[in-house]
Amino acid sequence: MTRVPISKAREHLADLGNRVALQGERVVIERRGKNLFALVPVEDVELLERLEDKLDLDAIRSAKGEPSKPWSQVKKTLGL
């Protein structure tokens, strides 16, 4: 994975975008040596979304077997 300081990323955004979109490269943008964000191919984002959906569905299926809680208890737990 390529790491680029944000100052250089500003100067080379079009090139970085092409490398991500056309070559599937992943680029981490850093500031003062700390990760700020990543440029990743759309396919990676779509895969992450599918994985999140699957995890959510698994959690729903698992929770179906649990007894329900009264709304008043849920509000109290959430501090509402």
Biopython code that builds the backbone (N, CA, C, O; Angstrom):
import numpy as np
from Bio.PDB.StructureBuilder import StructureBuilder

atoms = [
    (1, "MET", "N", (0.848, -1.167, 0.000)),
    (1, "MET", "CA", (0.000, 0.000, 0.000)),
    (1, "MET", "C", (0.899, 1.237, 0.000)),
    (1, "MET", "O", (1.858, 1.338, 0.765)),
    (2, "THR", "N", (0.562, 2.151, -0.863)),
    (2, "THR", "CA", (1.328, 3.385, -0.986)),
    (2, "THR", "C", (0.901, 4.378, 0.090)),
    (2, "THR", "O", (-0.282, 4.487, 0.414)),
    (3, "ARG", "N", (1.871, 5.094, 0.635)),
    (3, "ARG", "CA", (1.590, 6.134, 1.631)),
    (3, "ARG", "C", (2.101, 7.462, 1.076)),
    (3, "ARG", "O", (3.226, 7.555, 0.585)),
    (4, "VAL", "N", (1.251, 8.486, 1.164)),
    (4, "VAL", "CA", (1.588, 9.782, 0.583)),
    (4, "VAL", "C", (1.216, 10.881, 1.577)),
    (4, "VAL", "O", (0.110, 10.879, 2.118)),
    (5, "PRO", "N", (2.141, 11.825, 1.821)),
    (5, "PRO", "CA", (1.788, 12.973, 2.661)),
    (5, "PRO", "C", (0.695, 13.800, 1.974)),
    (5, "PRO", "O", (0.645, 13.874, 0.746)),
    (6, "ILE", "N", (-0.160, 14.405, 2.757)),
    (6, "ILE", "CA", (-1.280, 15.145, 2.184)),
    (6, "ILE", "C", (-0.810, 16.285, 1.289)),
    (6, "ILE", "O", (-1.488, 16.620, 0.318)),
    (7, "SER", "N", (0.333, 16.886, 1.594)),
    (7, "SER", "CA", (0.850, 17.970, 0.751)),
    (7, "SER", "C", (1.142, 17.472, -0.662)),
    (7, "SER", "O", (0.861, 18.175, -1.633)),
    (8, "LYS", "N", (1.699, 16.274, -0.790)),
    (8, "LYS", "CA", (1.969, 15.710, -2.119)),
    (8, "LYS", "C", (0.684, 15.216, -2.769)),
    (8, "LYS", "O", (0.536, 15.289, -3.989)),
    (9, "ALA", "N", (-0.249, 14.711, -1.958)),
    (9, "ALA", "CA", (-1.520, 14.229, -2.503)),
    (9, "ALA", "C", (-2.273, 15.367, -3.181)),
    (9, "ALA", "O", (-2.899, 15.168, -4.222)),
    (10, "ARG", "N", (-2.213, 16.563, -2.590)),
    (10, "ARG", "CA", (-2.876, 17.724, -3.199)),
    (10, "ARG", "C", (-2.311, 17.984, -4.592)),
    (10, "ARG", "O", (-3.054, 18.260, -5.534)),
    (11, "GLU", "N", (-0.997, 17.892, -4.708)),
    (11, "GLU", "CA", (-0.332, 18.185, -5.979)),
    (11, "GLU", "C", (-0.579, 17.113, -7.028)),
    (11, "GLU", "O", (-0.548, 17.399, -8.225)),
    (12, "HIS", "N", (-0.827, 15.875, -6.589)),
    (12, "HIS", "CA", (-0.900, 14.746, -7.517)),
    (12, "HIS", "C", (-2.221, 13.988, -7.431)),
    (12, "HIS", "O", (-2.264, 12.785, -7.690)),
    (13, "LEU", "N", (-3.298, 14.684, -7.070)),
    (13, "LEU", "CA", (-4.573, 14.000, -6.862)),
    (13, "LEU", "C", (-5.054, 13.276, -8.120)),
    (13, "LEU", "O", (-5.524, 12.142, -8.032)),
    (14, "ALA", "N", (-4.947, 13.903, -9.270)),
    (14, "ALA", "CA", (-5.411, 13.261, -10.506)),
    (14, "ALA", "C", (-4.630, 11.978, -10.767)),
    (14, "ALA", "O", (-5.218, 10.958, -11.124)),
    (15, "ASP", "N", (-3.322, 12.021, -10.594)),
    (15, "ASP", "CA", (-2.489, 10.833, -10.796)),
    (15, "ASP", "C", (-2.845, 9.745, -9.784)),
    (15, "ASP", "O", (-2.977, 8.576, -10.147)),
    (16, "LEU", "N", (-2.998, 10.127, -8.526)),
    (16, "LEU", "CA", (-3.360, 9.147, -7.496)),
    (16, "LEU", "C", (-4.721, 8.530, -7.807)),
    (16, "LEU", "O", (-4.908, 7.321, -7.672)),
    (17, "GLY", "N", (-5.668, 9.369, -8.223)),
    (17, "GLY", "CA", (-6.995, 8.866, -8.587)),
    (17, "GLY", "C", (-6.934, 7.864, -9.716)),
    (17, "GLY", "O", (-7.626, 6.846, -9.683)),
    (18, "ASN", "N", (-6.116, 8.136, -10.714)),
    (18, "ASN", "CA", (-5.961, 7.197, -11.831)),
    (18, "ASN", "C", (-5.333, 5.887, -11.375)),
    (18, "ASN", "O", (-5.757, 4.813, -11.800)),
    (19, "ARG", "N", (-4.336, 5.970, -10.521)),
    (19, "ARG", "CA", (-3.691, 4.746, -10.025)),
    (19, "ARG", "C", (-4.681, 3.890, -9.240)),
    (19, "ARG", "O", (-4.669, 2.663, -9.339)),
    (20, "VAL", "N", (-5.531, 4.543, -8.464)),
    (20, "VAL", "CA", (-6.535, 3.811, -7.684)),
    (20, "VAL", "C", (-7.589, 3.215, -8.614)),
    (20, "VAL", "O", (-7.900, 2.027, -8.528)),
    (21, "ALA", "N", (-8.133, 4.039, -9.499)),
    (21, "ALA", "CA", (-9.235, 3.601, -10.356)),
    (21, "ALA", "C", (-8.801, 2.597, -11.419)),
    (21, "ALA", "O", (-9.518, 1.633, -11.691)),
    (22, "LEU", "N", (-7.648, 2.814, -12.014)),
    (22, "LEU", "CA", (-7.240, 1.990, -13.155)),
    (22, "LEU", "C", (-6.368, 0.800, -12.776)),
    (22, "LEU", "O", (-6.410, -0.235, -13.440)),
    (23, "GLN", "N", (-5.583, 0.937, -11.719)),
    (23, "GLN", "CA", (-4.658, -0.134, -11.344)),
    (23, "GLN", "C", (-5.051, -0.833, -10.046)),
    (23, "GLN", "O", (-4.404, -1.797, -9.638)),
    (24, "GLY", "N", (-6.108, -0.349, -9.399)),
    (24, "GLY", "CA", (-6.549, -0.980, -8.161)),
    (24, "GLY", "C", (-5.642, -0.718, -6.973)),
    (24, "GLY", "O", (-5.715, -1.417, -5.962)),
    (25, "GLU", "N", (-4.790, 0.288, -7.093)),
    (25, "GLU", "CA", (-3.860, 0.602, -6.001)),
    (25, "GLU", "C", (-4.614, 1.225, -4.829)),
    (25, "GLU", "O", (-5.616, 1.914, -5.017)),
    (26, "ARG", "N", (-4.128, 0.980, -3.641)),
    (26, "ARG", "CA", (-4.679, 1.595, -2.432)),
    (26, "ARG", "C", (-3.655, 2.614, -1.930)),
    (26, "ARG", "O", (-2.465, 2.315, -1.837)),
    (27, "VAL", "N", (-4.127, 3.813, -1.609)),
    (27, "VAL", "CA", (-3.229, 4.887, -1.202)),
    (27, "VAL", "C", (-3.702, 5.456, 0.134)),
    (27, "VAL", "O", (-4.855, 5.865, 0.269)),
    (28, "VAL", "N", (-2.812, 5.477, 1.108)),
    (28, "VAL", "CA", (-3.111, 6.075, 2.409)),
    (28, "VAL", "C", (-2.536, 7.485, 2.415)),
    (28, "VAL", "O", (-1.358, 7.692, 2.125)),
    (29, "ILE", "N", (-3.382, 8.446, 2.749)),
    (29, "ILE", "CA", (-2.955, 9.839, 2.835)),
    (29, "ILE", "C", (-2.642, 10.129, 4.301)),
    (29, "ILE", "O", (-3.447, 9.858, 5.192)),
    (30, "GLU", "N", (-1.446, 10.689, 4.527)),
    (30, "GLU", "CA", (-0.968, 10.922, 5.894)),
    (30, "GLU", "C", (-0.732, 12.409, 6.149)),
    (30, "GLU", "O", (-0.472, 13.189, 5.233)),
    (31, "ARG", "N", (-0.830, 12.766, 7.407)),
    (31, "ARG", "CA", (-0.416, 14.099, 7.858)),
    (31, "ARG", "C", (0.447, 13.891, 9.092)),
    (31, "ARG", "O", (0.019, 13.282, 10.072)),
    (32, "ARG", "N", (1.661, 14.404, 9.029)),
    (32, "ARG", "CA", (2.624, 14.264, 10.131)),
    (32, "ARG", "C", (2.796, 12.808, 10.546)),
    (32, "ARG", "O", (2.896, 12.496, 11.732)),
    (33, "GLY", "N", (2.828, 11.925, 9.553)),
    (33, "GLY", "CA", (3.066, 10.510, 9.812)),
    (33, "GLY", "C", (1.868, 9.726, 10.317)),
    (33, "GLY", "O", (1.987, 8.539, 10.620)),
    (34, "LYS", "N", (0.702, 10.383, 10.410)),
    (34, "LYS", "CA", (-0.502, 9.688, 10.879)),
    (34, "LYS", "C", (-1.491, 9.531, 9.728)),
    (34, "LYS", "O", (-1.661, 10.432, 8.906)),
    (35, "ASN", "N", (-2.139, 8.367, 9.687)),
    (35, "ASN", "CA", (-3.120, 8.098, 8.641)),
    (35, "ASN", "C", (-4.321, 9.027, 8.778)),
    (35, "ASN", "O", (-4.899, 9.155, 9.857)),
    (36, "LEU", "N", (-4.697, 9.684, 7.657)),
    (36, "LEU", "CA", (-5.890, 10.530, 7.635)),
    (36, "LEU", "C", (-7.055, 9.810, 6.972)),
    (36, "LEU", "O", (-8.152, 9.725, 7.525)),
    (37, "PHE", "N", (-6.796, 9.298, 5.785)),
    (37, "PHE", "CA", (-7.824, 8.589, 5.030)),
    (37, "PHE", "C", (-7.142, 7.778, 3.940)),
    (37, "PHE", "O", (-5.931, 7.870, 3.736)),
    (38, "ALA", "N", (-7.946, 6.982, 3.243)),
    (38, "ALA", "CA", (-7.397, 6.148, 2.178)),
    (38, "ALA", "C", (-8.198, 6.351, 0.900)),
    (38, "ALA", "O", (-9.413, 6.548, 0.927)),
    (39, "LEU", "N", (-7.497, 6.298, -0.196)),
    (39, "LEU", "CA", (-8.133, 6.247, -1.507)),
    (39, "LEU", "C", (-8.127, 4.783, -1.921)),
    (39, "LEU", "O", (-7.070, 4.160, -2.017)),
    (40, "VAL", "N", (-9.304, 4.244, -2.164)),
    (40, "VAL", "CA", (-9.410, 2.828, -2.522)),
    (40, "VAL", "C", (-10.331, 2.685, -3.722)),
    (40, "VAL", "O", (-11.185, 3.540, -3.956)),
    (41, "PRO", "N", (-10.165, 1.610, -4.483)),
    (41, "PRO", "CA", (-11.055, 1.382, -5.620)),
    (41, "PRO", "C", (-12.507, 1.215, -5.162)),
    (41, "PRO", "O", (-12.772, 0.745, -4.056)),
    (42, "VAL", "N", (-13.423, 1.603, -6.018)),
    (42, "VAL", "CA", (-14.850, 1.473, -5.724)),
    (42, "VAL", "C", (-15.197, 0.024, -5.406)),
    (42, "VAL", "O", (-16.051, -0.235, -4.558)),
    (43, "GLU", "N", (-14.554, -0.912, -6.069)),
    (43, "GLU", "CA", (-14.830, -2.333, -5.820)),
    (43, "GLU", "C", (-14.546, -2.698, -4.359)),
    (43, "GLU", "O", (-15.264, -3.508, -3.772)),
    (44, "ASP", "N", (-13.512, -2.107, -3.777)),
    (44, "ASP", "CA", (-13.200, -2.360, -2.365)),
    (44, "ASP", "C", (-14.323, -1.845, -1.461)),
    (44, "ASP", "O", (-14.719, -2.511, -0.505)),
    (45, "VAL", "N", (-14.825, -0.663, -1.776)),
    (45, "VAL", "CA", (-15.905, -0.078, -0.980)),
    (45, "VAL", "C", (-17.159, -0.934, -1.098)),
    (45, "VAL", "O", (-17.836, -1.194, -0.103)),
    (46, "GLU", "N", (-17.468, -1.373, -2.319)),
    (46, "GLU", "CA", (-18.644, -2.220, -2.518)),
    (46, "GLU", "C", (-18.513, -3.531, -1.753)),
    (46, "GLU", "O", (-19.490, -4.017, -1.183)),
    (47, "LEU", "N", (-17.319, -4.104, -1.736)),
    (47, "LEU", "CA", (-17.090, -5.338, -0.980)),
    (47, "LEU", "C", (-17.302, -5.102, 0.515)),
    (47, "LEU", "O", (-17.945, -5.907, 1.188)),
    (48, "LEU", "N", (-16.766, -4.009, 1.026)),
    (48, "LEU", "CA", (-16.955, -3.683, 2.446)),
    (48, "LEU", "C", (-18.434, -3.514, 2.783)),
    (48, "LEU", "O", (-18.893, -3.960, 3.834)),
    (49, "GLU", "N", (-19.176, -2.866, 1.884)),
    (49, "GLU", "CA", (-20.609, -2.684, 2.127)),
    (49, "GLU", "C", (-21.340, -4.023, 2.142)),
    (49, "GLU", "O", (-22.227, -4.233, 2.969)),
    (50, "ARG", "N", (-20.977, -4.932, 1.235)),
    (50, "ARG", "CA", (-21.605, -6.265, 1.234)),
    (50, "ARG", "C", (-21.272, -7.015, 2.517)),
    (50, "ARG", "O", (-22.133, -7.687, 3.084)),
    (51, "LEU", "N", (-20.026, -6.905, 2.977)),
    (51, "LEU", "CA", (-19.643, -7.560, 4.230)),
    (51, "LEU", "C", (-20.413, -6.987, 5.416)),
    (51, "LEU", "O", (-20.874, -7.731, 6.281)),
    (52, "GLU", "N", (-20.550, -5.660, 5.453)),
    (52, "GLU", "CA", (-21.323, -5.031, 6.529)),
    (52, "GLU", "C", (-22.772, -5.507, 6.501)),
    (52, "GLU", "O", (-23.357, -5.794, 7.546)),
    (53, "ASP", "N", (-23.350, -5.591, 5.302)),
    (53, "ASP", "CA", (-24.728, -6.067, 5.174)),
    (53, "ASP", "C", (-24.860, -7.490, 5.695)),
    (53, "ASP", "O", (-25.829, -7.817, 6.380)),
    (54, "LYS", "N", (-23.886, -8.335, 5.372)),
    (54, "LYS", "CA", (-23.930, -9.719, 5.839)),
    (54, "LYS", "C", (-23.819, -9.779, 7.358)),
    (54, "LYS", "O", (-24.551, -10.529, 8.005)),
    (55, "LEU", "N", (-22.913, -8.996, 7.929)),
    (55, "LEU", "CA", (-22.780, -8.967, 9.388)),
    (55, "LEU", "C", (-24.063, -8.470, 10.053)),
    (55, "LEU", "O", (-24.482, -9.002, 11.081)),
    (56, "ASP", "N", (-24.685, -7.446, 9.458)),
    (56, "ASP", "CA", (-25.947, -6.944, 9.998)),
    (56, "ASP", "C", (-27.028, -8.018, 9.937)),
    (56, "ASP", "O", (-27.774, -8.209, 10.898)),
    (57, "LEU", "N", (-27.110, -8.713, 8.815)),
    (57, "LEU", "CA", (-28.105, -9.770, 8.661)),
    (57, "LEU", "C", (-27.864, -10.895, 9.657)),
    (57, "LEU", "O", (-28.810, -11.416, 10.247)),
    (58, "ASP", "N", (-26.605, -11.271, 9.847)),
    (58, "ASP", "CA", (-26.273, -12.304, 10.836)),
    (58, "ASP", "C", (-26.693, -11.864, 12.240)),
    (58, "ASP", "O", (-27.214, -12.665, 13.015)),
    (59, "ALA", "N", (-26.463, -10.591, 12.563)),
    (59, "ALA", "CA", (-26.840, -10.078, 13.883)),
    (59, "ALA", "C", (-28.357, -10.091, 14.061)),
    (59, "ALA", "O", (-28.858, -10.409, 15.140)),
    (60, "ILE", "N", (-29.082, -9.747, 13.002)),
    (60, "ILE", "CA", (-30.548, -9.767, 13.065)),
    (60, "ILE", "C", (-31.045, -11.188, 13.292)),
    (60, "ILE", "O", (-31.907, -11.429, 14.137)),
    (61, "ARG", "N", (-30.499, -12.114, 12.534)),
    (61, "ARG", "CA", (-30.912, -13.516, 12.679)),
    (61, "ARG", "C", (-30.605, -14.029, 14.080)),
    (61, "ARG", "O", (-31.400, -14.768, 14.662)),
    (62, "SER", "N", (-29.474, -13.647, 14.613)),
    (62, "SER", "CA", (-29.091, -14.074, 15.955)),
    (62, "SER", "C", (-30.019, -13.466, 17.007)),
    (62, "SER", "O", (-30.391, -14.130, 17.974)),
    (63, "ALA", "N", (-30.387, -12.203, 16.810)),
    (63, "ALA", "CA", (-31.228, -11.507, 17.783)),
    (63, "ALA", "C", (-32.672, -11.993, 17.756)),
    (63, "ALA", "O", (-33.396, -11.820, 18.737)),
    (64, "LYS", "N", (-33.101, -12.593, 16.660)),
    (64, "LYS", "CA", (-34.486, -13.060, 16.564)),
    (64, "LYS", "C", (-34.825, -14.066, 17.659)),
    (64, "LYS", "O", (-35.972, -14.132, 18.103)),
    (65, "GLY", "N", (-33.860, -14.834, 18.092)),
    (65, "GLY", "CA", (-34.112, -15.834, 19.120)),
    (65, "GLY", "C", (-34.125, -15.275, 20.529)),
    (65, "GLY", "O", (-34.514, -15.969, 21.468)),
    (66, "GLU", "N", (-33.704, -14.027, 20.689)),
    (66, "GLU", "CA", (-33.646, -13.416, 22.019)),
    (66, "GLU", "C", (-35.002, -12.822, 22.386)),
    (66, "GLU", "O", (-35.747, -12.382, 21.510)),
    (67, "PRO", "N", (-35.322, -12.808, 23.671)),
    (67, "PRO", "CA", (-36.588, -12.184, 24.077)),
    (67, "PRO", "C", (-36.536, -10.673, 23.847)),
    (67, "PRO", "O", (-35.480, -10.049, 23.955)),
    (68, "SER", "N", (-37.689, -10.104, 23.529)),
    (68, "SER", "CA", (-37.738, -8.658, 23.298)),
    (68, "SER", "C", (-37.720, -7.910, 24.632)),
    (68, "SER", "O", (-37.976, -8.478, 25.693)),
    (69, "LYS", "N", (-37.403, -6.601, 24.537)),
    (69, "LYS", "CA", (-37.343, -5.756, 25.733)),
    (69, "LYS", "C", (-38.393, -4.666, 25.604)),
    (69, "LYS", "O", (-38.660, -4.192, 24.500)),
    (70, "PRO", "N", (-38.984, -4.267, 26.708)),
    (70, "PRO", "CA", (-39.957, -3.167, 26.645)),
    (70, "PRO", "C", (-39.275, -1.872, 26.193)),
    (70, "PRO", "O", (-38.111, -1.623, 26.509)),
    (71, "TRP", "N", (-40.025, -1.053, 25.448)),
    (71, "TRP", "CA", (-39.492, 0.203, 24.928)),
    (71, "TRP", "C", (-38.974, 1.089, 26.058)),
    (71, "TRP", "O", (-37.954, 1.759, 25.895)),
    (72, "SER", "N", (-39.648, 1.102, 27.177)),
    (72, "SER", "CA", (-39.209, 1.935, 28.307)),
    (72, "SER", "C", (-37.812, 1.525, 28.783)),
    (72, "SER", "O", (-37.006, 2.377, 29.157)),
    (73, "GLN", "N", (-37.533, 0.237, 28.767)),
    (73, "GLN", "CA", (-36.206, -0.246, 29.181)),
    (73, "GLN", "C", (-35.142, 0.148, 28.159)),
    (73, "GLN", "O", (-34.026, 0.515, 28.526)),
    (74, "VAL", "N", (-35.493, 0.071, 26.883)),
    (74, "VAL", "CA", (-34.550, 0.459, 25.824)),
    (74, "VAL", "C", (-34.213, 1.942, 25.961)),
    (74, "VAL", "O", (-33.044, 2.321, 25.888)),
    (75, "LYS", "N", (-35.236, 2.787, 26.160)),
    (75, "LYS", "CA", (-34.998, 4.226, 26.315)),
    (75, "LYS", "C", (-34.114, 4.506, 27.522)),
    (75, "LYS", "O", (-33.216, 5.345, 27.457)),
    (76, "LYS", "N", (-34.366, 3.811, 28.613)),
    (76, "LYS", "CA", (-33.565, 4.020, 29.822)),
    (76, "LYS", "C", (-32.111, 3.626, 29.576)),
    (76, "LYS", "O", (-31.193, 4.336, 29.986)),
    (77, "THR", "N", (-31.906, 2.496, 28.907)),
    (77, "THR", "CA", (-30.550, 2.028, 28.596)),
    (77, "THR", "C", (-29.809, 3.041, 27.730)),
    (77, "THR", "O", (-28.612, 3.266, 27.908)),
    (78, "LEU", "N", (-30.538, 3.655, 26.782)),
    (78, "LEU", "CA", (-29.928, 4.622, 25.868)),
    (78, "LEU", "C", (-29.896, 6.037, 26.438)),
    (78, "LEU", "O", (-29.361, 6.952, 25.813)),
    (79, "GLY", "N", (-30.470, 6.212, 27.621)),
    (79, "GLY", "CA", (-30.475, 7.537, 28.241)),
    (79, "GLY", "C", (-31.419, 8.509, 27.565)),
    (79, "GLY", "O", (-31.152, 9.710, 27.521)),
    (80, "LEU", "N", (-32.516, 8.001, 27.040)),
    (80, "LEU", "CA", (-33.493, 8.861, 26.347)),
    (80, "LEU", "C", (-34.654, 9.225, 27.234)),
    (80, "LEU", "O", (-35.559, 9.940, 26.805)),
]
sb = StructureBuilder()
sb.init_structure("model")
sb.init_model(0)
sb.init_chain("A")
sb.init_seg("    ")
for serial, (resi, resn, name, xyz) in enumerate(atoms, 1):
    if name == "N":
        sb.init_residue(resn, " ", resi, " ")
    sb.init_atom(name, np.array(xyz, "f"), 0.0, 1.0, " ", f" {name:<3s}", serial, name[0])
structure = sb.get_structure()
